[in-house]
Amino acid sequence: AQVEPTLGNLEANRALHLDEVARAKEAGAGAVVFPELSLTGYFLKDQTSEVALSRESKFLAPLLDASREVSIGLGFVERARDGRVYNAYAWLEDGAVLGVHRKVHLVTYGMFEESRDLAPGEQYRPIDTKLGRLGVLICEDLWHMEGAWLHFQQGVDALIVPSASPARGVEAGGDGLGSVRNWKSLLETTAMLTQAWVTHVNRTGWEDGISFGGGSRVIDPYGVEVGALPGLDPGRLAVDIDTREAARARTSVPLRRDEKPWILRRELDRLAEEPES
């Protein structure tokens, strides 16, 4: 669901989510995924703490009820029990919060200042769902190689990549956005190297004078795009995903079988011990 959340308006955004879930149910979908911070909007600044929710918040109850029929992936600001807040993504299924990923790589450069109000996550743990084993990478997480690789090592069937990526740059020849081209290249490469389905869901609309780029798409475990939403408008993309295809890809080209993670561990230990040059 490539949607346009309203900045800081939890009630309006919850209604938007419930409407999209109802449409997904009507279409016969097993799951619907939303972009990064879909429940709150992105450029929250001083609103960040005000819109933060715990995993046990009663505000999520209608969405949990809806997840009994359609599994839901959504972005929100999570308030942890120790008071810290995170850019987080929850998977709701059968009336429960099945898992939450906290964004590891907060963006603090250019127009972004996530580290001002948010704490970084520190782990990549798959979520085992009735639809398959899923790994979540929130936007910038995908641009750092260790996240996708660790999910690959843990045998995920699909990567869910929610983002709130602005529209930036123009491709050579003036056809399309440079940011969308970059995302497409990165997603296809990640799918080939992890041999997993990759579902990227980006948001649309405007906040703080910034336009978000849309361009949501699904890539199969061979790196082939099977569906995309062009343009900057809200929209819905329905794709049938067979999680067995990831296993077939890894059988035909056994990248995971032949990985040598102990070499990585050894070399990281060596780099940690070497003095900086």
C-alpha positions in Angstrom: 0.0 0.0 0.0 1.9 3.1 -1.3 0.1 5.7 0.9 0.4 9.3 2.0 0.1 9.5 5.8 -0.8 12.7 7.5 2.0 14.1 9.6 1.4 13.5 13.3 -2.3 12.5 13.0 -2.5 9.0 14.4 -6.3 8.7 14.2 -6.4 9.7 10.5 -3.5 7.4 9.7 -5.1 4.5 11.5 -8.3 5.0 9.5 -6.2 5.0 6.3 -4.6 1.7 7.3 -7.9 0.1 8.1 -9.3 1.2 4.8 -6.3 -0.3 2.9 -6.6 -3.5 4.9 -10.3 -3.8 4.0 -9.4 -3.3 0.4 -6.6 -5.9 0.7 -9.1 -8.4 2.2 -11.6 -7.7 -0.6 -8.9 -8.5 -3.1 -8.1 -11.8 -1.4 -4.6 -10.7 -0.1 -2.9 -12.6 2.7 -0.9 -9.6 3.8 -0.6 -5.8 3.2 2.5 -3.9 3.9 2.8 -0.1 4.5 5.8 2.3 4.3 8.2 3.5 7.0 6.5 5.4 9.8 3.2 5.0 8.0 1.2 5.4 11.2 2.8 8.8 12.1 4.4 10.5 9.1 8.1 11.1 8.8 9.4 14.6 9.6 8.0 14.5 13.1 10.7 16.6 14.9 9.2 17.7 18.2 6.1 15.5 17.7 8.2 12.3 17.8 7.7 11.6 21.5 4.0 12.6 21.4 3.1 10.0 18.8 5.2 7.2 20.2 3.3 4.0 21.0 4.2 0.9 23.0 3.6 -2.5 21.5 0.9 -3.0 24.1 -0.9 0.3 23.2 -4.7 0.0 23.1 -4.5 2.4 20.1 -3.4 -0.6 18.0 -6.4 -2.8 19.0 -8.5 -2.1 15.8 -5.5 -3.0 13.6 -4.8 -6.1 15.7 -8.4 -7.1 15.1 -8.0 -6.5 11.4 -4.9 -8.7 11.3 -7.0 -11.7 12.2 -8.0 -11.8 8.5 -5.1 -10.0 6.7 -1.5 -9.9 8.1 -0.3 -6.3 8.4 3.2 -4.7 8.2 3.2 -1.1 9.4 5.7 1.6 10.5 5.4 3.5 13.8 7.3 5.2 16.5 7.8 2.7 19.3 8.2 3.7 22.9 10.3 1.1 24.7 9.8 0.2 28.4 13.0 2.2 29.2 11.5 5.3 27.7 13.6 5.4 24.5 11.8 5.8 21.2 12.6 4.0 17.9 11.7 4.2 14.2 10.1 0.7 14.2 8.2 -1.6 11.9 5.6 -4.1 13.3 4.2 -7.3 11.9 0.6 -7.8 13.1 -0.9 -11.3 12.6 -3.9 -13.2 14.1 -4.5 -10.4 16.6 -1.0 -10.1 17.9 2.2 -8.2 17.4 4.2 -11.0 16.0 7.5 -9.1 15.7 9.1 -5.6 15.6 12.2 -4.4 13.9 13.9 -1.2 15.1 15.7 0.8 12.4 19.4 0.2 12.9 20.9 2.8 10.6 19.3 6.2 11.5 19.9 8.8 8.8 21.6 12.0 10.0 22.9 13.8 7.0 21.6 16.2 4.4 17.9 16.9 5.2 17.7 14.1 7.7 18.1 14.3 11.5 16.7 11.0 12.9 19.3 10.6 15.6 18.1 13.8 17.3 15.0 12.1 18.7 15.3 8.4 18.0 17.5 5.6 19.4 19.0 3.1 16.9 18.1 -0.6 16.9 20.8 -3.1 17.4 19.7 -6.4 15.8 18.4 -8.1 12.8 16.0 -10.9 13.8 13.7 -12.6 11.3 9.9 -12.8 12.0 8.4 -16.2 11.6 4.9 -15.7 10.1 2.3 -18.1 8.7 3.2 -16.7 5.3 6.9 -17.4 5.7 10.1 -16.2 7.4 10.4 -12.4 6.9 13.3 -10.0 7.4 12.6 -6.3 7.8 15.1 -3.6 6.7 13.8 0.0 7.2 15.0 2.3 4.4 18.7 3.1 5.2 19.2 -0.4 6.7 19.2 -1.8 3.1 22.0 0.6 2.1 24.4 -1.2 4.6 25.3 -4.7 3.6 25.3 -6.5 7.0 21.5 -6.4 7.5 20.5 -8.2 4.3 23.4 -10.6 4.7 22.4 -11.5 8.2 18.8 -12.1 7.2 20.2 -14.3 4.3 22.2 -16.3 6.8 19.0 -16.8 8.9 17.1 -18.2 5.9 14.5 -15.6 5.3 12.0 -16.2 2.4 11.4 -12.5 1.9 12.8 -9.1 2.8 10.3 -6.3 3.6 11.8 -2.9 2.9 9.6 0.0 4.1 10.9 3.5 3.3 10.1 7.2 3.4 12.5 8.1 0.6 12.3 11.6 -1.0 12.1 12.1 -4.7 15.6 13.3 -5.8 17.5 13.8 -9.0 16.7 13.2 -12.6 17.9 10.4 -14.7 20.1 11.0 -17.7 17.8 12.0 -20.6 15.2 13.4 -18.1 13.2 10.2 -17.9 12.3 9.4 -14.3 13.9 10.1 -10.9 17.4 9.2 -10.1 16.4 8.1 -6.6 13.9 5.6 -8.0 16.6 4.3 -10.4 19.1 3.8 -7.5 16.5 2.0 -5.4 15.6 -0.3 -8.2 19.3 -1.2 -8.8 19.9 -1.8 -5.1 16.7 -3.9 -4.6 17.5 -6.1 -7.6 21.1 -6.7 -6.5 19.9 -7.5 -2.9 17.4 -10.0 -4.2 20.1 -11.8 -6.3 22.6 -11.9 -3.5 20.2 -13.0 -0.8 18.0 -15.2 -3.1 14.9 -13.9 -1.4 11.8 -12.0 -2.4 12.3 -8.3 -1.9 9.2 -6.1 -1.3 9.9 -2.4 -1.2 7.1 -0.1 -0.2 7.8 3.6 -0.3 5.4 6.5 0.7 4.1 9.4 -1.4 3.0 13.0 -0.6 4.7 16.0 0.8 6.1 17.0 4.3 8.1 20.0 5.2 8.5 21.0 1.5 9.9 17.5 0.7 8.2 15.2 -1.9 8.4 11.5 -1.3 9.2 9.3 -4.4 6.9 6.3 -4.4 8.3 3.7 -6.8 7.3 0.7 -4.7 8.1 -2.7 -6.3 8.6 -6.4 -5.8 11.6 -8.3 -6.9 11.8 -12.1 -7.1 14.7 -14.3 -5.7 16.4 -14.1 -9.1 16.5 -10.3 -9.2 13.7 -9.9 -11.6 11.0 -7.3 -11.0 7.6 -8.8 -11.0 5.6 -5.6 -10.2 6.0 -1.9 -9.6 4.0 1.3 -8.9 5.4 4.1 -11.1 5.0 7.7 -10.3 4.4 9.8 -7.2 0.8 9.0 -6.5 -0.7 6.7 -3.8 -1.5 3.3 -5.2 -1.8 -0.5 -4.5 0.3 -3.3 -6.0 -0.9 -6.8 -5.8 1.7 -9.6 -6.3 1.5 -13.3 -5.7 4.6 -14.4 -3.8 5.5 -18.1 -3.5 8.0 -18.4 -0.7 9.1 -21.8 -2.1 10.8 -19.9 -4.9 13.5 -18.7 -2.5 14.4 -22.3 -1.7 14.4 -23.3 -5.4 16.8 -20.3 -6.1 19.2 -21.4 -3.4 19.1 -25.0 -4.6 19.9 -24.1 -8.2 22.8 -21.7 -7.2 23.8 -22.7 -3.6 25.2 -19.4 -2.4 24.0 -19.8 1.2 25.4 -23.4 1.4 28.9 -22.1 0.3 29.0 -19.0 2.5 31.9 -18.8 5.0 30.8 -16.6 7.9 33.6 -17.7 10.1 36.0 -15.9 7.8 34.1 -12.7 8.2 34.2 -13.2 12.0 37.9 -13.8 11.9 38.6 -10.8 9.7 36.4 -8.5 11.8 38.3 -9.6 14.9 41.5 -8.8 13.1 40.3 -5.3 12.0 39.2 -4.6 15.6 42.7 -5.4 16.9 44.6 -3.4 14.3 45.5 0.2 15.2 43.9 2.9 13.0 46.2 4.0 10.2 
